[in-house]
Amino acid sequence: MLVGAKIKKLRLKKGFSINELSDKSGVSKSYLSYIERGIQKNPSLQVLTKLAYTLDTNVEELLDNHNSAIDGIDEDWISLVEEAIEDGITKEDFAGILEYVKFKKRQEN
């Protein structure tokens, strides 16, 4: 997982908006957004240290590129799932939506 995706995941887990993380860490909102969106792929150690401290983790964890269940899933899918979670969609809701989509596809065939 890219460092920006890890930062975003930790930010959301902490319940911080991008503005809050920016204010608490001293990293500009626009630069933080660039990191999270993967535009800035190599933030400085100083920036990573500020973000890691604010997110209660360490730089090594942010940079650790270990394989996880979501490695290889494109960022659009991750963003959609994160948005669904933020909007209060439960696993059960999602399973129901998935069943509906399967039903509709069977109807089309």
C-alpha positions in Angstrom: 0.0 0.0 0.0 1.3 3.4 -0.9 2.3 5.8 1.9 -0.6 8.2 0.9 -3.2 5.5 1.2 -1.8 4.5 4.6 -2.0 8.0 5.8 -5.5 8.4 4.6 -6.6 5.1 6.1 -5.1 6.1 9.5 -6.6 9.6 9.2 -10.1 8.2 8.7 -9.6 5.6 11.4 -8.8 8.5 13.8 -11.9 10.3 12.6 -9.8 13.3 11.3 -10.9 15.4 8.4 -8.0 16.4 6.1 -8.3 19.9 7.6 -7.9 18.5 11.1 -4.9 16.4 10.3 -3.4 19.4 8.5 -3.9 21.7 11.6 -2.7 19.1 14.1 0.4 18.1 12.2 1.4 21.4 10.7 1.4 19.9 7.2 -0.4 22.1 4.6 -3.8 20.8 3.5 -2.9 20.9 -0.2 0.4 19.0 0.4 -1.4 16.4 2.5 -4.0 16.0 -0.2 -1.3 15.5 -2.8 0.2 12.8 -0.6 -3.1 11.0 0.0 -4.0 11.1 -3.7 -0.6 9.7 -4.7 0.5 12.8 -6.6 3.3 13.4 -4.1 4.7 9.9 -3.7 7.9 10.7 -1.8 7.2 13.1 1.1 10.1 14.2 3.2 11.1 12.5 6.4 10.2 15.6 8.3 6.6 15.6 6.9 6.3 11.9 7.5 7.5 12.3 11.1 4.9 15.0 11.7 2.1 12.9 10.3 3.2 9.7 12.0 3.3 11.5 15.4 -0.2 13.0 14.9 -1.6 9.7 13.8 0.0 7.8 16.7 2.2 5.6 14.6 5.8 5.8 13.4 7.5 6.5 10.1 8.5 2.9 9.7 4.9 1.8 9.7 3.9 4.4 7.2 6.7 3.3 4.9 6.3 -0.5 5.5 5.1 -1.9 2.2 4.0 -5.3 3.5 1.4 -7.2 1.6 -2.1 -6.9 2.9 -5.6 -8.1 1.9 -6.1 -4.8 -0.1 -2.8 -4.6 -1.9 -3.5 -4.7 -5.6 -6.9 -3.2 -5.3 -7.0 0.1 -7.2 -7.5 3.4 -5.3 -11.0 4.0 -6.8 -12.3 0.8 -5.1 -10.7 1.7 -1.8 -12.2 5.2 -2.0 -15.6 3.8 -2.7 -15.5 1.5 0.2 -14.2 4.2 2.5 -16.9 6.5 1.4 -19.5 3.8 2.0 -18.2 3.3 5.6 -18.1 7.1 6.2 -21.8 7.3 5.1 -22.7 4.5 7.6 -23.3 1.7 5.1 -23.0 -1.6 7.0 -21.6 -4.9 5.7 -25.1 -6.2 5.7 -26.2 -3.2 3.6 -23.4 -3.8 1.2 -24.2 -7.5 0.9 -27.8 -6.5 0.0 -26.6 -4.1 -2.6 -24.3 -6.8 -4.1 -27.2 -9.3 -4.2 -29.4 -6.7 -6.0 -26.7 -6.0 -8.6 -26.4 -9.8 -9.2 -30.1 -10.0 -9.5 -30.2 -7.2 -12.1 -27.4 -8.7 -14.1 -29.3 -12.1 -14.2 -32.4 -10.2 -15.4 -30.4 -8.6 -18.2 -29.3 -12.0 -19.5 
